Amino acid sequence: MLHGRLLRYVDEVARSGSIRKAAARLNVASSAINRQILALEEEIGSPIFERMPRGLRLTTAGELLIGHVRQTLKEHDRVRARIESLKGLRRGEVTIVTTSGIAGGFLAGIVSRFVAAHPGFKVRVFTSPRDAAIAAVTSGEADLGLAYNLPHNPRLASFYRANFQLGAIMAPGHPLARRVSIRLSDCVQFPLIVADSSMSIRDVIEARAPADLDISLAIESNSIGFMKRMAATVPNISFLNPVDVGEELERGSLVFVPVRELQGQPQVLSLVHRSRAPLENAAHLLATKICASLDQGAAAEPASAEPVSVRKKAAL
């Protein structure tokens, strides 16, 4: 834990009211604790402790700080306990519900690597429309839900959230493949493969496409795998985000080109669980692996001004 030693110093001094007593309890030199506290006070620009004749007392700034310190220490202890429990975890079952597009895209690779690393685990992957996926998680039928653009639901908490920008995907030999960016009007000159109305991708494209742009003759599909295979053949074009085609981009079998009309309209990918039920160790382990795979660029680089991921126990 970053600055963990300093946080424990501050906590113990606040509890004992004395650097000397804190040093004795922590089995460190008083000078070391004093030096760390002085440095922290200089960093935040305010004294943390008021020096009294018979010891130390928290200042107003110190009272604000100590709440944060103790909450951080508690969270650190919880995480350490969970890590220790995972070390001995050899068997478990996890059920994750997602959309057909995600199941046919990057999730398959993540689950394959997970079960290869943990052969004693049983993973169930079900596909449902977004509303049904939410119901499966809130009812406890599924441990985890993974989908784009989930609506607010106070019964769900986010384990991971990230923004990914839609763009055009095509074969490296496509006439538009070397462009820095393109417009939707450039794309309609070629055969299009677009998401059907059951997928959030279609909502984004229709919301940003000019009124005179006709995509009614495009091939429609709810399968990301199908769209990727079609886009790999010149002169076809499809629309996905980088997380969906990360492996193909890495291999060089597909090219991702930003589309100007789609900029600023990201897809929000959320990994969720029931807000009032802590994840079992097996589900927590899989959720952590999903986050790590996405963060490490195994599938994509998120196009977002926000942090790549936000892991917080908050209502979705």
C-alpha positions in Angstrom: 0.0 0.0 0.0 1.4 3.4 -1.0 2.4 5.4 2.1 1.0 2.6 4.3 3.7 3.1 6.9 2.9 6.8 7.2 -0.8 6.2 7.6 -0.2 3.8 10.4 2.1 6.3 12.1 -0.5 9.0 12.0 -3.3 6.6 13.2 -1.2 5.4 16.1 -0.1 8.8 17.2 -3.7 10.0 17.1 -4.8 7.0 19.2 -2.1 7.3 21.8 -1.7 11.1 21.8 2.1 10.7 22.0 4.8 10.0 19.5 6.8 8.2 22.1 4.0 5.9 23.0 3.2 5.3 19.3 6.8 4.5 18.6 6.9 1.9 21.4 3.7 0.2 20.1 5.0 0.2 16.6 8.5 -0.8 17.6 10.1 2.0 15.6 12.2 5.0 16.5 10.4 8.1 17.8 12.5 10.3 15.4 11.3 8.3 12.4 7.7 8.9 13.2 8.3 12.6 14.0 10.2 13.1 10.7 7.4 11.5 8.7 4.6 13.5 10.4 6.6 16.8 9.9 7.0 16.0 6.2 3.3 15.3 5.8 2.4 18.5 7.6 4.7 20.4 5.2 3.2 18.6 2.2 -0.5 19.5 3.0 0.5 22.9 4.3 -1.2 22.6 7.7 -0.4 21.1 11.1 -2.0 17.7 11.8 -1.3 17.7 15.5 -1.3 20.4 18.1 1.7 20.1 20.4 0.4 20.2 24.0 2.4 20.1 27.3 1.2 16.5 27.9 1.1 15.1 24.4 -0.4 15.7 20.9 -4.0 16.5 19.9 -5.5 16.5 16.4 -6.0 19.8 14.8 -9.2 20.6 12.7 -7.2 19.6 9.6 -6.0 16.5 11.5 -9.6 15.5 12.3 -10.4 15.7 8.6 -7.4 13.6 7.7 -7.7 10.9 10.3 -11.1 9.8 8.9 -9.5 9.3 5.5 -6.5 7.5 7.0 -8.6 5.0 9.0 -10.9 4.3 6.1 -7.9 3.7 3.8 -6.3 1.3 6.4 -9.6 -0.6 6.7 -9.9 -1.0 3.0 -6.3 -2.1 2.8 -6.8 -4.8 5.4 -9.9 -6.0 3.6 -8.0 -6.3 0.3 -5.1 -8.1 2.0 -7.6 -10.6 3.6 -9.2 -11.2 0.2 -5.9 -11.7 -1.4 -4.9 -14.2 1.2 -8.1 -16.1 0.7 -7.6 -16.2 -3.0 -4.1 -17.8 -2.6 -5.7 -21.0 -1.5 -8.7 -20.9 -3.9 -8.6 -23.9 -6.2 -12.2 -24.5 -7.0 -15.3 -22.4 -7.6 -18.2 -21.5 -9.9 -19.0 -18.2 -11.6 -21.9 -17.2 -13.7 -21.6 -14.2 -15.9 -24.4 -12.8 -18.1 -23.5 -10.5 -21.0 -24.7 -9.5 -24.5 -24.2 -11.7 -27.5 -21.9 -9.2 -29.0 -19.5 -9.2 -26.1 -19.7 -13.0 -25.7 -18.7 -13.4 -29.3 -16.0 -10.8 -28.9 -13.2 -10.1 -26.4 -14.9 -12.0 -23.5 -14.2 -15.4 -25.1 -10.5 -14.9 -25.0 -10.5 -13.7 -21.4 -12.6 -16.7 -20.2 -10.4 -19.1 -22.1 -7.2 -17.7 -20.4 -9.0 -17.8 -17.0 -10.1 -21.4 -17.1 -6.6 -22.4 -18.4 -5.0 -20.7 -15.4 -7.7 -22.1 -13.0 -8.7 -25.6 -14.2 -10.7 -26.3 -11.1 -13.2 -23.4 -11.8 -16.5 -23.8 -13.6 -17.5 -20.7 -15.6 -21.0 -20.2 -17.1 -21.5 -17.5 -19.7 -25.0 -16.7 -20.7 -26.2 -14.1 -23.2 -29.3 -11.9 -22.8 -30.5 -8.4 -23.9 -29.4 -5.7 -21.5 -32.7 -5.6 -19.5 -32.6 -9.3 -19.0 -29.0 -9.2 -18.0 -29.7 -6.7 -15.3 -32.6 -8.8 -14.0 -30.3 -11.9 -13.9 -27.8 -10.1 -11.7 -30.2 -8.4 -9.4 -32.1 -11.7 -8.8 -28.9 -13.6 -8.0 -29.2 -15.8 -11.1 -25.8 -14.5 -12.3 -22.8 -13.3 -10.2 -21.6 -10.7 -12.7 -23.1 -8.7 -15.6 -21.1 -7.2 -18.4 -22.7 -4.9 -21.0 -22.5 -1.5 -22.6 -24.5 1.6 -21.7 -26.4 0.0 -18.8 -29.1 2.2 -17.4 -29.0 3.4 -13.8 -30.1 0.8 -11.3 -29.6 1.3 -7.5 -29.5 -2.5 -7.0 -26.3 -2.8 -9.1 -22.8 -1.7 -8.2 -20.0 -1.2 -10.7 -16.8 -3.3 -10.3 -15.4 -1.7 -13.5 -16.4 1.1 -15.9 -14.6 2.4 -18.9 -15.4 4.5 -22.0 -14.6 3.1 -25.5 -15.0 5.1 -28.7 -16.7 3.6 -31.7 -15.0 3.8 -35.1 -14.8 2.0 -38.4 -13.1 -1.3 -38.8 -11.8 -2.7 -42.1 -9.1 -4.8 -43.7 -5.6 -3.2 -43.9 -5.9 -3.1 -47.7 -9.1 -1.1 -47.7 -9.0 2.2 -49.6 -9.8 4.1 -46.4 -7.5 2.2 -44.1 -4.7 4.7 -44.2 -6.9 7.7 -43.3 -6.3 9.5 -40.0 -10.1 9.9 -39.7 -13.2 9.5 -41.9 -16.8 10.5 -42.0 -19.9 8.3 -42.2 -20.5 9.6 -45.7 -17.1 8.2 -46.7 -18.2 4.8 -45.4 -21.5 4.5 -47.2 -19.6 4.3 -50.5 -18.7 0.8 -49.5 -20.7 -2.3 -48.3 -21.6 -1.8 -44.6 -22.1 -4.4 -41.9 -23.8 -2.7 -38.9 -25.2 -3.8 -35.6 -28.9 -4.5 -35.4 -31.3 -2.7 -33.1 -30.7 -5.0 -30.2 -27.1 -3.6 -29.8 -26.1 -0.3 -28.3 -23.8 0.3 -31.2 -26.8 0.9 -33.5 -28.2 3.5 -31.1 -25.0 5.5 -31.2 -24.7 5.3 -35.1 -28.3 6.3 -35.6 -28.1 9.2 -33.1 -25.0 10.7 -34.8 -25.6 9.9 -38.5 -26.8 12.8 -40.7 -30.5 12.7 -41.6 -29.8 12.1 -45.3 -27.5 9.2 -44.6 -29.3 5.9 -45.6 -27.9 2.7 -44.0 -31.1 0.7 -44.6 -29.4 -1.5 -47.2 -26.5 -2.4 -44.8 -26.1 -6.0 -43.7 -27.3 -6.2 -40.1 -26.1 -8.6 -37.3 -26.0 -8.9 -33.6 -22.8 -10.9 -33.8 -19.5 -9.1 -33.3 -17.7 -12.2 -34.5 -19.7 -12.0 -37.8 -19.1 -8.3 -38.2 -15.3 -8.7 -37.7 -15.1 -11.5 -40.2 -17.0 -9.5 -42.8 -14.9 -6.4 -42.2 -11.7 -8.4 -42.8 -12.7 -8.7 -46.5 -12.1 -5.7 -48.8 -14.2 -3.5 -49.4 -16.5 -4.1 -46.4 -16.7 -1.8 -43.4 -18.2 -2.3 -40.0 -18.4 -0.2 -36.8 -17.0 -1.4 -33.5 -14.9 -0.1 -30.7 -11.2 -1.0 -30.1 -12.0 -3.4 -27.2 -14.0 -5.5 -29.6 -11.2 -6.0 -32.1 -8.1 -5.8 -29.9 -6.7 -9.2 -30.9 -7.3 -8.5 -34.6 -5.6 -5.1 -34.3 -2.7 -6.7 -32.6 -2.4 -9.3 -35.4 -2.8 -6.7 -38.1 -5.8 -8.4 -39.6 -8.1 -5.4 -39.0 -7.6 -1.6 -38.9 -9.5 0.8 -36.7 -10.2 4.3 -38.2 -11.9 7.0 -36.1 -15.2 8.3 -37.5 -15.7 12.0 -36.9 -19.4 11.9 -36.2 -19.0 9.2 -33.6 -16.4 11.1 -31.6 -17.6 12.2 -28.2 -20.2 9.5 -28.1 -18.4 6.6 -26.3 -19.8 3.3 -25.3 -19.6 2.8 -21.5 -18.6 -0.7 -20.6 -19.7 -1.8 -17.1 -19.0 -4.9 -15.1 -21.6 -5.1 -12.4 -22.8 -7.2 -9.4 -25.5 -6.9 -6.8 -24.9 -3.8 -4.7 -25.9 -5.4 -1.4 -24.2 -8.7 -1.9 -20.4 -9.0 -1.7 -18.9 -11.1 -4.5 -17.8 -14.6 -3.7 -14.1 -15.2 -4.0 -14.4 -17.1 -7.4 -16.6 -14.3 -8.9 -14.2 -11.7 -7.5 -11.2 -13.4 -9.1 -12.8 -13.6 -12.5 -14.0 -9.9 -12.2 -10.4 -9.0 -11.4 -9.1 -10.9 -14.4 -11.5 -9.2 -16.7 -10.5 -5.8 -15.4 -6.8 -6.6 -15.7 -7.2 -7.9 -19.3 -9.0 -4.7 -20.3 -6.6 -2.4 -18.5 -3.5 -4.1 -19.9 -4.7 -3.5 -23.4 -5.3 -7.2 -24.1 -8.3 -6.0 -26.0 -8.0 -2.3 -26.6 -7.0 1.2 -25.6 -10.0 3.1 -24.3 -10.7 6.4 -25.9 -11.7 8.5 -22.9 -10.7 11.6 -21.1 -11.6 9.7 -17.9 -9.6 7.1 -16.1 -9.5 3.8 -17.8 -11.4 2.1 -15.1 -13.3 3.1 -12.0 -13.6 0.3 -9.5 -16.0 1.5 -6.8 -18.9 0.1 -4.9 -21.4 2.6 -6.1 -24.9 2.4 -7.5 -24.9 2.1 -11.2 
